[in-house]
Amino acid sequence: MQASERNSLIDGHLGKVRLIARLLARRLPSWVEWRDLENSGIVAMIEAAERFDPAQGQFWPFVYRAVRGAMLDFVGANCRGTCHVELSGVRVFATDTSEKMSRELDLARAMKKLTTQERRVFVALRQGHRTRQIAGMLNITPQRVGQLRKKAARRLRDLVA
């Protein structure tokens, strides 16, 4: 791929990177600036564009994970004042306020009251696994994964609320 083609691909997808950065920044602590996330994503997109082969498929699906991953890596590397707590095999994070830390600890304690299967499904979902992947790991059907997810969410909501 020539440099001009690569540059046009990158220019054509800058809006998508900006959108992902803004959407992600809404769900993160206030100290995270969406422009910082955007910059991380752009750098990742440029690096991925170097490896992109048009014969292998479309550009955006190829670079999406790299872009989003770079943004999340930026947040992880720059987490200031973050406390990490691990209970029931679930790592929870709390930033800044003791009230939030208290809620996260309540969630971790509530996780102990879930069944083993519910906890495994919940942990796998928090780690980013898809329903079919979880079903394969636990040797159950995807429908059962959905049932366990709903049941765990309901129980956690009742215990933490």
PAVEX-968430 format. One line per 8 residues: number of its first residue (from 1); their letters; for each residue x, y, z of N, C-alpha, C. Coordinates in nm, 4 decimals. Example, Ala and Ser with C-alpha at 12.3 -4.5 7.8 and 13.67 -1.06 7.14 Angstrom:
2
1	AS	1.3190 -0.5690 0.7800 1.2300 -0.4500 0.7800 1.3200 -0.3300 0.7800; 1.2850 -0.2250 0.7080 1.3670 -0.1060 0.7140 1.2900 0.0030 0.7870
***
This chain:
161
1	MQASERNS	0.0850 -0.1173 0.0000 0.0000 0.0000 0.0000 0.0899 0.1240 0.0000; 0.0562 0.2185 -0.0821 0.1350 0.3405 -0.0896 0.0964 0.4362 0.0221; 0.1867 0.5292 0.0497 0.1658 0.6241 0.1589 0.0414 0.7081 0.1377; 0.0128 0.7481 0.0152 -0.1052 0.8313 -0.0102 -0.2341 0.7543 0.0181; -0.2377 0.6264 -0.0185 -0.3548 0.5430 0.0111 -0.3722 0.5264 0.1612; -0.2617 0.4994 0.2289 -0.2655 0.4828 0.3743 -0.3149 0.6117 0.4416; -0.2640 0.7251 0.3988 -0.3047 0.8528 0.4571 -0.4521 0.8821 0.4331; -0.5026 0.8462 0.3166 -0.6442 0.8694 0.2895 -0.7324 0.7778 0.3760
9	LIDGHLGK	-0.6872 0.6549 0.3995 -0.7607 0.5660 0.4904 -0.7645 0.6245 0.6314; -0.6517 0.6715 0.6775 -0.6439 0.7289 0.8125 -0.7323 0.8528 0.8216; -0.7221 0.9421 0.7244 -0.8043 1.0639 0.7249 -0.9535 1.0310 0.7228; -0.9902 0.9299 0.6486 -1.1306 0.8911 0.6381 -1.1883 0.8318 0.7652; -1.1033 0.7897 0.8571 -1.1522 0.7254 0.9794 -1.1252 0.8065 1.1057; -1.0764 0.9271 1.0926 -1.0500 1.0113 1.2104 -1.1777 1.0418 1.2881; -1.2879 1.0598 1.2171 -1.4155 1.0874 1.2832 -1.4599 0.9732 1.3734; -1.4363 0.8506 1.3294 -1.4729 0.7345 1.4103 -1.3886 0.7278 1.5373
17	VRLIARLL	-1.2604 0.7605 1.5242 -1.1723 0.7605 1.6418 -1.2199 0.8666 1.7405; -1.2546 0.9844 1.6894 -1.3037 1.0933 1.7748 -1.4330 1.0502 1.8465; -1.5229 0.9856 1.7747 -1.6487 0.9406 1.8343 -1.6244 0.8395 1.9465; -1.5384 0.7433 1.9214 -1.5074 0.6433 2.0243 -1.4475 0.7120 2.1470; -1.3573 0.8081 2.1249 -1.2940 0.8786 2.2369 -1.3976 0.9532 2.3196; -1.4902 1.0198 2.2549 -1.5929 1.0950 2.3284 -1.6866 1.0033 2.4047; -1.7275 0.8955 2.3417 -1.8173 0.8013 2.4090 -1.7484 0.7352 2.5281; -1.6240 0.6994 2.5111 -1.5493 0.6355 2.6188 -1.5245 0.7325 2.7338
25	ARRLPSWV	-1.4944 0.8580 2.7008 -1.4663 0.9581 2.8046 -1.5880 0.9853 2.8917; -1.7072 0.9683 2.8384 -1.8295 0.9887 2.9179 -1.8398 0.8912 3.0339; -1.7862 0.7712 3.0150 -1.7985 0.6665 3.1171 -1.6793 0.6605 3.2113; -1.5839 0.7488 3.1927 -1.4615 0.7454 3.2722 -1.4581 0.8610 3.3709; -1.3674 0.8563 3.4670 -1.3574 0.9663 3.5636 -1.3331 1.0997 3.4934; -1.3670 1.2076 3.5636 -1.3633 1.3416 3.5028 -1.2234 1.3848 3.4613; -1.1195 1.3274 3.5194 -0.9837 1.3700 3.4838 -0.9403 1.3191 3.3465; -1.0146 1.2269 3.2885 -0.9795 1.1744 3.1568 -1.0345 1.2689 3.0505
33	EWRDLENS	-0.9475 1.3237 2.9700 -0.9863 1.4130 2.8613 -1.0066 1.3325 2.7328; -1.1146 1.3593 2.6627 -1.1408 1.2835 2.5415 -1.0349 1.3099 2.4351; -0.9738 1.4251 2.4376 -0.8695 1.4568 2.3384 -0.7452 1.3684 2.3601; -0.7150 1.3386 2.4857 -0.6035 1.2472 2.5133 -0.6341 1.1076 2.4607; -0.7587 1.0650 2.4808 -0.8003 0.9348 2.4285 -0.7938 0.9347 2.2758; -0.8396 1.0435 2.2162 -0.8361 1.0536 2.0703 -0.6925 1.0443 2.0180; -0.6013 1.1145 2.0837 -0.4616 1.1101 2.0404 -0.4043 0.9691 2.0493; -0.4353 0.8995 2.1567 -0.3900 0.7603 2.1710 -0.4453 0.6735 2.0602
41	GIVAMIEA	-0.5730 0.6939 2.0289 -0.6364 0.6167 1.9230 -0.5783 0.6448 1.7863; -0.5469 0.7713 1.7602 -0.4896 0.8075 1.6308 -0.3521 0.7441 1.6131; -0.2722 0.7481 1.7180 -0.1391 0.6856 1.7110 -0.1534 0.5357 1.6831; -0.2469 0.4708 1.7517 -0.2680 0.3269 1.7303 -0.3163 0.2995 1.5882; -0.4027 0.3872 1.5353 -0.4533 0.3678 1.4000 -0.3402 0.3825 1.2978; -0.2518 0.4777 1.3191 -0.1388 0.4967 1.2280 -0.0477 0.3746 1.2306; -0.0197 0.3235 1.3508 0.0654 0.2052 1.3622 0.0000 0.0836 1.2969; -0.1321 0.0688 1.3158 -0.2027 -0.0444 1.2552 -0.2091 -0.0294 1.1039
49	AERFDPAQ	-0.2187 0.0944 1.0561 -0.2237 0.1180 0.9110 -0.0960 0.0727 0.8432; 0.0143 0.0779 0.9154 0.1420 0.0309 0.8598 0.1364 -0.1195 0.8295; 0.0617 -0.1928 0.9098 0.0541 -0.3382 0.8944 -0.0636 -0.3834 0.8076; -0.1528 -0.2913 0.7717 -0.2765 -0.3267 0.7016 -0.2490 -0.3714 0.5580; -0.3147 -0.4806 0.5204 -0.3077 -0.5318 0.3838 -0.4502 -0.5329 0.3289; -0.4799 -0.4498 0.2280 -0.6162 -0.4415 0.1742 -0.6699 -0.5757 0.1238; -0.5828 -0.6653 0.0867 -0.6279 -0.7962 0.0378 -0.6874 -0.8818 0.1505; -0.6563 -0.8467 0.2733 -0.7032 -0.9255 0.3876 -0.8404 -0.8823 0.4397
57	GQFWPFVY	-0.8911 -0.7687 0.3953 -1.0228 -0.7251 0.4418 -1.0328 -0.5744 0.4510; -1.1338 -0.5291 0.5264 -1.1599 -0.3865 0.5404 -1.0710 -0.3237 0.6469; -1.0498 -0.1943 0.6328 -0.9580 -0.1226 0.7212 -1.0144 -0.1053 0.8629; -1.1368 -0.0548 0.8761 -1.1875 -0.0218 1.0097 -1.1965 -0.1432 1.1019; -1.2529 -0.2544 1.0587 -1.2523 -0.3704 1.1488 -1.1115 -0.4129 1.1904; -1.0165 -0.3913 1.1014 -0.8778 -0.4272 1.1304 -0.8188 -0.3399 1.2415; -0.8500 -0.2099 1.2398 -0.7863 -0.1186 1.3357 -0.8710 -0.0879 1.4584; -0.9989 -0.1215 1.4571 -1.0881 -0.0845 1.5679 -1.0354 -0.1299 1.7032
65	RAVRGAML	-0.9998 -0.2556 1.7146 -0.9518 -0.3085 1.8439 -0.8243 -0.2390 1.8893; -0.7362 -0.2101 1.7953 -0.6117 -0.1412 1.8303 -0.6414 -0.0010 1.8817; -0.7348 0.0676 1.8183 -0.7715 0.2043 1.8581 -0.8322 0.2042 1.9971; -0.9325 0.1206 2.0172 -1.0003 0.1166 2.1477 -0.9055 0.0667 2.2569; -0.8255 -0.0312 2.2249 -0.7292 -0.0835 2.3213 -0.6274 0.0210 2.3625; -0.5817 0.1013 2.2680 -0.4855 0.2070 2.3005 -0.5478 0.3099 2.3934; -0.6759 0.3390 2.3711 -0.7446 0.4344 2.4582 -0.7570 0.3791 2.6003; -0.7931 0.2532 2.6099 -0.8059 0.1916 2.7420 -0.6701 0.1778 2.8100
73	DFVGANCR	-0.5670 0.1491 2.7318 -0.4316 0.1429 2.7873 -0.3894 0.2787 2.8411; -0.4258 0.3850 2.7705 -0.3945 0.5206 2.8169 -0.4580 0.5455 2.9532; -0.5834 0.5069 2.9669 -0.6531 0.5270 3.0944 -0.5860 0.4445 3.2036; -0.5553 0.3185 3.1734 -0.4918 0.2326 3.2724 -0.3560 0.2823 3.3162; -0.2792 0.3354 3.2228 -0.1449 0.3837 3.2555 -0.1484 0.5143 3.3336; -0.2577 0.5863 3.3217 -0.2650 0.7171 3.3858 -0.3656 0.7230 3.4998; -0.4031 0.6077 3.5527 -0.4975 0.6054 3.6645 -0.4308 0.6649 3.7874; -0.4776 0.7801 3.8268 -0.4226 0.8460 3.9452 -0.5135 0.8185 4.0635
81	GTCHVELS	-0.4547 0.7929 4.1777 -0.5322 0.7750 4.2993 -0.6298 0.6600 4.2927; -0.5931 0.5542 4.2270 -0.6834 0.4406 4.2118 -0.6503 0.3343 4.3139; -0.7525 0.2824 4.3770 -0.7360 0.1727 4.4721 -0.7814 0.0446 4.4034; -0.7101 -0.0612 4.4221 -0.7453 -0.1903 4.3649 -0.7829 -0.2835 4.4797; -0.8939 -0.3506 4.4648 -0.9379 -0.4467 4.5648 -0.9764 -0.5727 4.4907; -0.9349 -0.6869 4.5403 -0.9730 -0.8108 4.4758 -1.0395 -0.9016 4.5780; -1.1647 -0.9297 4.5521 -1.2429 -1.0218 4.6343 -1.3202 -1.1134 4.5407; -1.3386 -1.2344 4.5761 -1.4162 -1.3310 4.4988 -1.3671 -1.3460 4.3563
89	GVRVFATD	-1.2379 -1.3254 4.3347 -1.1841 -1.3393 4.2007 -1.2164 -1.2235 4.1088; -1.2713 -1.1149 4.1623 -1.3063 -0.9984 4.0817 -1.2246 -0.8807 4.1297; -1.1537 -0.8173 4.0386 -1.0783 -0.6979 4.0746 -1.1691 -0.5780 4.0493; -1.1869 -0.4954 4.1512 -1.2674 -0.3744 4.1369 -1.1767 -0.2543 4.1557; -1.2131 -0.1457 4.0941 -1.1333 -0.0245 4.0998 -1.2184 0.0883 4.1554; -1.1587 0.1702 4.2365 -1.2285 0.2881 4.2866 -1.1329 0.4050 4.2773; -1.1826 0.5156 4.2311 -1.0984 0.6336 4.2190 -1.1533 0.7442 4.3069; -1.0626 0.8185 4.3637 -1.0908 0.9440 4.4311 -1.1761 0.9358 4.5582
97	TSEKMSRE	-1.3016 0.8967 4.5529 -1.3892 0.9138 4.6679 -1.4037 0.7869 4.7488; -1.4149 0.8052 4.8786 -1.4348 0.6898 4.9661 -1.5738 0.6310 4.9460; -1.6701 0.7134 4.9041 -1.8049 0.6630 4.8787 -1.8037 0.5613 4.7648; -1.7317 0.5927 4.6585 -1.7219 0.5001 4.5460 -1.6481 0.3742 4.5877; -1.5427 0.3896 4.6674 -1.4687 0.2744 4.7165 -1.5607 0.1839 4.7973; -1.6458 0.2443 4.8769 -1.7401 0.1677 4.9573 -1.8362 0.0889 4.8680; -1.8863 0.1526 4.7625 -1.9772 0.0830 4.6702 -1.9075 -0.0334 4.6021; -1.7812 -0.0133 4.5614 -1.7071 -0.1202 4.4949 -1.6814 -0.2371 4.5905
105	LDLARAMK	-1.6531 -0.2052 4.7152 -1.6344 -0.3114 4.8144 -1.7645 -0.3867 4.8381; -1.8773 -0.3144 4.8405 -2.0069 -0.3794 4.8542 -2.0318 -0.4755 4.7388; -1.9955 -0.4331 4.6187 -2.0110 -0.5195 4.5024 -1.9246 -0.6444 4.5161; -1.8016 -0.6269 4.5576 -1.7113 -0.7413 4.5722 -1.7622 -0.8375 4.6789; -1.8149 -0.7837 4.7872 -1.8708 -0.8707 4.8921 -1.9947 -0.9435 4.8420; -2.0772 -0.8743 4.7653 -2.1978 -0.9366 4.7103 -2.1617 -1.0491 4.6142; -2.0483 -1.0358 4.5459 -2.0050 -1.1400 4.4528 -1.9853 -1.2732 4.5238; -1.9488 -1.2677 4.6510 -1.9286 -1.3916 4.7269 -2.0583 -1.4699 4.7420
113	KLTTQERR	-2.1723 -1.3999 4.7320 -2.3015 -1.4653 4.7523 -2.3582 -1.5250 4.6245; -2.2908 -1.5047 4.5127 -2.3331 -1.5664 4.3882 -2.2888 -1.7119 4.3858; -2.3578 -1.7912 4.3041 -2.3134 -1.9290 4.2863 -2.1823 -1.9268 4.2073; -2.1129 -2.0376 4.2085 -1.9848 -2.0454 4.1385 -2.0021 -2.0175 3.9899; -2.1048 -2.0747 3.9295 -2.1271 -2.0542 3.7860 -2.1635 -1.9095 3.7561; -2.2493 -1.8493 3.8387 -2.2862 -1.7094 3.8182 -2.1623 -1.6202 3.8278; -2.0783 -1.6479 3.9255 -1.9566 -1.5685 3.9446 -1.8627 -1.5835 3.8252; -1.8473 -1.7065 3.7757 -1.7598 -1.7295 3.6602 -1.8100 -1.6539 3.5372
121	VFVALRQG	-1.9414 -1.6582 3.5138 -1.9997 -1.5860 3.4010 -1.9780 -1.4367 3.4173; -2.0045 -1.3844 3.5366 -1.9915 -1.2408 3.5621 -1.8468 -1.1957 3.5445; -1.7533 -1.2716 3.5976 -1.6114 -1.2372 3.5858 -1.5687 -1.2410 3.4387; -1.6103 -1.3437 3.3669 -1.5735 -1.3552 3.2251 -1.6309 -1.2388 3.1438; -1.7525 -1.1980 3.1748 -1.8112 -1.0839 3.1048 -1.7342 -0.9559 3.1347; -1.6940 -0.9375 3.2605 -1.6172 -0.8175 3.2968 -1.4797 -0.8173 3.2314; -1.4294 -0.9353 3.1986 -1.2997 -0.9451 3.1322 -1.3120 -0.9259 2.9811; -1.4360 -0.9116 2.9319 -1.4568 -0.8828 2.7902 -1.4846 -1.0037 2.7026
129	HRTRQIAG	-1.5050 -1.1190 2.7619 -1.5353 -1.2370 2.6815 -1.6786 -1.2284 2.6289; -1.7008 -1.2866 2.5150 -1.8339 -1.2899 2.4546 -1.9096 -1.4124 2.5054; -2.0418 -1.4065 2.4865 -2.1295 -1.5122 2.5371 -2.0882 -1.6495 2.4858; -2.0600 -1.6605 2.3584 -2.0219 -1.7921 2.3027 -1.8886 -1.8403 2.3581; -1.7954 -1.7484 2.3805 -1.6668 -1.7864 2.4390 -1.6882 -1.8408 2.5798; -1.7715 -1.7721 2.6571 -1.7988 -1.8150 2.7947 -1.8663 -1.9513 2.7941; -1.9605 -1.9686 2.7036 -2.0298 -2.0976 2.6947 -1.9297 -2.2098 2.6678; -1.8353 -2.1839 2.5790 -1.7333 -2.2850 2.5499 -1.6426 -2.3110 2.6683
137	MLNITPQR	-1.6055 -2.2045 2.7409 -1.5163 -2.2211 2.8561 -1.5838 -2.3002 2.9678; -1.7147 -2.2760 2.9884 -1.7854 -2.3405 3.0993 -1.8609 -2.4656 3.0575; -1.8545 -2.4968 2.9269 -1.9213 -2.6154 2.8734 -2.0720 -2.6107 2.8988; -2.1322 -2.4944 2.8698 -2.2764 -2.4761 2.8804 -2.3233 -2.4068 2.7531; -2.4540 -2.3939 2.7346 -2.5067 -2.3302 2.6142 -2.5025 -2.1776 2.6288; -2.5003 -2.1069 2.5171 -2.5054 -1.9604 2.5235 -2.6335 -1.9090 2.5917; -2.7437 -1.9826 2.5752 -2.8679 -1.9437 2.6421 -2.8525 -1.9503 2.7932; -2.7835 -2.0531 2.8407 -2.7607 -2.0672 2.9847 -2.6704 -1.9549 3.0361
145	VGQLRKKA	-2.5745 -1.9124 2.9548 -2.4891 -1.8006 2.9927 -2.5754 -1.6763 3.0126; -2.6688 -1.6523 2.9196 -2.7590 -1.5376 2.9320 -2.8440 -1.5455 3.0578; -2.8941 -1.6653 3.0882 -2.9743 -1.6827 3.2097 -2.8924 -1.6526 3.3351; -2.7714 -1.7054 3.3385 -2.6839 -1.6837 3.4542 -2.6458 -1.5367 3.4679; -2.6225 -1.4703 3.3550 -2.5888 -1.3278 3.3574 -2.7040 -1.2467 3.4169; -2.8246 -1.2731 3.3702 -2.9416 -1.1997 3.4203 -2.9646 -1.2274 3.5682; -2.9498 -1.3528 3.6062 -2.9704 -1.3907 3.7462 -2.8657 -1.3253 3.8362; -2.7397 -1.3262 3.7922 -2.6320 -1.2642 3.8698 -2.6544 -1.1140 3.8811
153	ARRLRDLV	-2.6919 -1.0503 3.7704 -2.7148 -0.9050 3.7727 -2.8284 -0.8698 3.8680; -2.9358 -0.9483 3.8658 -3.0499 -0.9235 3.9544 -3.0086 -0.9408 4.1011; -2.9365 -1.0482 4.1283 -2.8936 -1.0730 4.2668 -2.7988 -0.9642 4.3167; -2.7046 -0.9248 4.2314 -2.6100 -0.8201 4.2701 -2.6819 -0.6873 4.2935; -2.7762 -0.6558 4.2057 -2.8526 -0.5314 4.2200 -2.9278 -0.5313 4.3534; -2.9888 -0.6428 4.3882 -3.0632 -0.6531 4.5143 -2.9711 -0.6454 4.6353; -2.8542 -0.7074 4.6267 -2.7608 -0.7097 4.7402 -2.6906 -0.5770 4.7613; -2.6588 -0.5070 4.6514 -2.5826 -0.3828 4.6637 -2.6743 -0.2637 4.6896
161	A	-2.7946 -0.2678 4.6359 -2.8872 -0.1526 4.6482 -2.9348 -0.1298 4.7885
***
